[in-house]
Amino acid sequence: MPPAVFAPVQPLPEPFVFPSDGTTPLAACVVAVGNFDGVHVGHAAIAARLRTAAARLGVPGVALTFDPHPASVLRPKQSPTPLTTPRRRAELLLALGVDAVQVQPADAVLLALEAEAFYAAILRGRLGARGIVEGADFRFGARRAGDVRLLEMLCRRDGIELEIVPPVVVDGEPVSSSRLRALIAAGRVRDANALATAAYRLTGTVVTGARRGATIGFPTANLAGIATLLPAMGVYAARARVAGAAFAAAVHVGPNVSFGETAISVEAHLIGFNGDLYGQSLDVDLVDRVRDTRCFNSVDDLKTQLAVDVAAAAGIAAESTDPHRSP
């Protein structure tokens, strides 16, 4: 059956497509729709079933996600801070084997579409979906009124394959983006990483700071413009990559209280790195939390603790064999 035709009163914004080389045909596909924030093991289960269905039907498997998060348009004050940028989300989904990722701009026009109109305009009209794979808690359309029962009815009517994937349960609790967000906000990045498909990443532009670290033997890259959730204040063991080379890192998140500062900053000391990173974008993958932020009575006390932190971070990073397929 040909795709249903639906034209909203105002045109819908065009999505960004990854990969962007134009080689992946999208005239027909199997699609999974979701925010996919954090790209966790539950999302990986959906991606695996998406790949299988796409191979069976001989069409690409496409993940459709949104930017910004729809809640930030509908309820800006209640919108969750994202765990991933759209590009990072696409990287992680492509690493799970989906053929393409469409990042759909979320605006008032899109979010006003009723559930059946969203199905007709986006899933059938724009994507030509021949199959749909979703989690059991999937909701769609204005006011999130559409659920899997409505989707099942629409798919049955149009001869579209539909597969509902049960949640992945770890330690007796379903894995969700909200669960990851709570763990990261509490500083429990190791626990969050165990539920995700890649280590939690902070990405920022290296800017000039107070340069105190360099004067005491621990130069840091100060990261600005981080668009994702910051973990609880403290020192973290991490991994960073510069020009193809990997470095263990000690990362401090929070104010420099020993110098009377209150503004929160993110400073990464790349262990064994010598060079200039100013103006560059830097990815820092957090591995585990080392300690809380503390105020030190003297610069010598701070230097002593920093040496301990760096040794601890190096050891944790060395022992951590990242099981994730992080691009």
C-alpha positions in Angstrom: 0.0 0.0 0.0 1.5 3.4 -0.9 2.3 5.8 2.0 -0.6 7.9 3.3 -0.6 11.5 2.3 -0.8 14.2 4.9 0.2 17.8 4.6 0.2 20.0 7.7 -0.9 23.6 7.4 2.7 24.7 7.9 5.7 22.9 6.4 7.6 20.6 8.8 11.4 21.3 9.2 13.7 19.0 7.3 15.8 16.6 9.4 19.5 16.4 9.6 20.7 13.0 8.4 23.7 11.0 9.5 25.8 9.8 7.7 25.6 12.9 5.5 27.2 11.5 2.4 23.8 10.8 0.7 24.7 7.2 0.0 22.0 5.7 2.3 18.6 5.6 0.5 15.7 6.6 2.7 12.7 6.1 0.3 11.7 3.1 2.3 12.9 1.8 5.7 12.3 0.2 9.0 12.3 3.0 11.6 12.6 3.3 15.3 11.5 6.6 16.8 12.7 8.0 20.1 14.7 10.6 21.9 17.5 8.0 22.4 19.2 10.3 25.0 22.2 8.6 26.5 22.0 5.7 24.1 21.7 2.9 26.7 21.4 -0.8 26.6 17.6 -0.6 26.2 18.2 1.5 23.0 20.8 -1.2 21.9 18.1 -3.8 22.2 15.8 -1.8 19.9 18.7 -1.2 17.5 19.4 -4.9 17.3 15.8 -5.7 16.4 15.8 -2.8 14.0 18.8 -4.3 12.1 17.1 -7.7 12.0 13.8 -6.4 10.6 15.6 -4.1 8.1 17.7 -7.1 6.8 14.6 -9.2 6.5 12.7 -6.6 4.5 15.8 -5.5 2.5 15.6 -1.8 3.4 17.7 0.5 5.6 17.2 0.6 9.4 16.7 4.2 10.4 16.6 5.8 13.9 14.5 9.0 14.1 15.4 11.3 17.0 14.6 14.9 17.9 16.5 18.1 18.6 15.8 19.8 20.9 14.1 17.4 23.3 10.3 18.0 22.7 9.9 18.8 26.4 12.2 21.9 26.0 9.6 23.2 23.5 6.5 22.3 25.4 7.7 22.7 29.0 11.0 24.6 28.9 11.3 24.9 32.7 10.8 21.2 33.2 12.9 20.0 30.3 15.7 17.6 31.3 19.3 18.5 30.5 20.4 16.3 27.6 23.0 13.5 28.1 24.1 13.6 24.5 24.4 16.2 21.7 22.5 15.2 18.5 25.8 14.4 16.7 27.0 12.3 19.6 23.7 10.5 19.7 23.9 9.8 16.0 27.5 8.5 16.4 26.4 6.0 19.1 23.4 4.8 17.2 25.4 4.3 14.0 27.9 2.4 16.1 25.0 0.0 17.1 24.6 -0.8 13.4 21.7 1.3 12.3 22.0 2.5 8.7 21.1 6.1 9.2 20.0 8.5 11.9 17.6 11.3 11.2 17.6 14.2 13.7 14.3 15.9 13.3 14.1 19.5 14.5 11.3 19.7 17.1 9.2 22.8 16.8 5.7 23.8 17.6 4.4 22.7 14.2 5.8 19.2 14.6 4.7 18.8 18.2 1.1 19.9 17.3 0.6 17.0 15.0 -2.0 14.5 16.3 -0.8 11.0 16.6 -2.3 9.7 13.4 -1.1 12.8 11.5 2.5 12.2 12.8 2.2 8.6 11.7 1.0 9.6 8.2 3.2 12.6 7.6 6.5 11.4 9.1 6.6 7.6 9.4 4.6 6.8 6.2 4.9 9.9 4.2 8.5 11.1 4.7 10.2 7.8 5.6 8.0 5.3 3.7 8.2 3.0 6.7 7.7 -0.6 5.9 8.4 -1.7 9.4 8.4 0.0 12.8 10.3 -1.0 16.0 9.5 0.6 19.3 9.8 0.1 23.0 6.8 -0.9 25.1 6.4 2.7 26.5 6.5 4.5 23.2 4.2 7.5 22.9 3.8 9.8 19.9 1.8 12.8 18.6 0.4 15.9 20.3 0.1 15.5 24.1 1.8 12.1 23.7 -1.7 10.8 23.0 -0.6 7.9 20.7 0.6 4.7 22.3 1.6 1.2 21.0 -2.0 0.1 20.8 -2.9 2.9 18.4 0.3 2.3 16.5 -0.5 -1.4 16.2 -3.9 -0.5 14.8 -2.5 1.9 12.2 0.2 -0.6 11.2 -2.2 -3.5 10.8 -4.4 -1.3 8.7 -1.6 -0.4 6.3 0.2 -3.7 6.3 3.2 -2.4 8.2 5.3 -4.7 10.3 5.4 -3.6 14.0 7.7 -5.0 16.6 7.5 -4.0 20.3 10.7 -4.5 22.3 10.3 -5.1 26.0 12.4 -3.0 28.4 15.9 -4.2 29.4 15.9 -4.7 33.2 19.1 -4.4 35.2 19.2 -5.0 38.9 15.4 -5.2 39.0 14.8 -1.9 37.3 14.2 -0.9 33.7 17.1 0.9 32.0 16.0 4.4 30.9 17.5 7.8 30.1 16.0 9.1 33.3 17.8 6.4 35.3 21.1 7.4 33.6 20.5 11.0 34.2 19.9 10.5 38.0 23.1 8.4 38.3 25.2 11.0 36.4 23.8 13.9 38.4 24.8 12.0 41.6 28.3 11.5 40.3 27.9 7.7 39.8 29.4 7.7 36.3 30.7 4.1 36.6 27.2 2.8 37.3 25.8 5.0 34.5 28.4 3.7 32.1 27.4 0.1 32.9 23.9 0.8 31.6 25.1 2.8 28.5 26.6 1.8 25.3 29.6 4.1 25.7 31.3 6.0 28.5 29.7 9.3 29.5 31.2 12.1 27.4 31.7 15.8 28.1 32.6 17.8 25.0 33.7 21.5 25.2 35.9 24.1 23.7 39.2 24.6 25.4 39.4 28.2 26.6 41.9 30.3 28.6 41.4 29.9 32.4 43.2 31.4 35.3 46.3 29.3 34.4 46.8 28.3 38.1 47.2 24.7 37.2 50.3 25.3 35.0 52.0 27.3 37.8 51.7 24.4 40.3 52.7 21.6 37.9 49.2 20.4 36.8 48.1 22.3 33.6 44.5 21.9 32.7 42.3 22.3 29.7 39.3 24.5 30.7 36.2 23.3 28.8 33.5 25.8 27.9 30.2 25.4 26.0 29.3 22.0 27.4 25.8 21.3 26.3 25.1 18.2 28.3 24.5 17.3 31.9 27.4 17.9 34.3 28.0 15.2 36.9 28.1 16.0 40.6 31.0 18.2 41.7 34.2 16.3 42.2 37.3 14.8 40.6 36.9 12.1 38.0 39.1 9.7 36.2 38.6 10.0 32.5 40.0 9.3 29.0 40.7 11.9 26.3 41.9 11.7 22.8 44.0 14.3 21.0 45.1 14.0 17.4 44.5 10.2 17.6 46.5 9.7 20.8 44.7 8.5 24.0 45.5 10.1 27.4 44.3 9.3 30.8 42.9 12.4 32.5 41.9 13.8 35.9 38.9 16.0 35.5 37.6 18.5 38.1 34.0 19.6 37.9 32.9 22.4 40.2 34.2 25.7 41.6 37.8 26.3 42.6 36.9 26.7 46.3 40.5 26.8 47.4 40.8 30.1 45.6 37.5 31.5 46.7 35.6 30.9 43.5 32.0 30.0 43.2 31.5 29.6 39.4 31.4 26.0 38.2 34.1 25.0 35.8 35.3 21.8 34.1 39.1 21.4 34.0 40.8 18.4 32.5 44.5 17.5 33.2 45.6 15.2 30.4 48.3 13.0 32.0 51.5 13.0 29.9 50.2 15.5 27.4 52.3 18.5 26.4 50.9 21.0 23.9 48.4 23.8 23.2 44.7 22.9 23.0 43.3 26.4 23.1 40.3 26.8 20.7 40.0 23.1 20.0 37.0 20.9 20.8 37.9 18.3 23.4 36.0 15.1 24.2 36.5 13.7 27.7 35.0 10.3 28.6 34.4 9.9 32.3 35.2 6.6 33.8 34.8 6.9 37.6 34.6 9.4 40.4 37.8 9.8 42.5 36.7 12.2 45.2 34.5 15.2 46.3 35.5 18.8 45.7 37.3 20.1 48.8 38.8 23.3 50.0 42.5 23.2 50.9 44.3 25.3 53.4 47.4 26.0 51.3 48.7 25.6 47.7 51.1 22.9 49.0 48.2 20.9 50.4 46.4 21.3 47.0 49.5 20.1 45.1 49.9 17.1 47.3 46.3 16.1 46.7 46.5 16.7 43.0 49.4 14.3 42.7 47.3 11.7 44.5 44.3 12.5 42.2 46.4 12.2 39.0 47.9 8.8 40.2 44.4 7.5 41.0 43.0 8.7 37.7 45.8 7.1 35.7 45.3 3.8 37.6 41.6 3.8 37.0 41.9 4.7 33.3 44.6 2.0 32.8 42.5 -0.7 34.5 39.3 0.3 32.7 39.1 -1.7 29.4 36.2 0.2 27.8 33.8 -2.5 26.7 31.8 0.0 24.7 32.0 0.7 21.0 32.6 4.4 21.5 33.4 6.2 18.3 
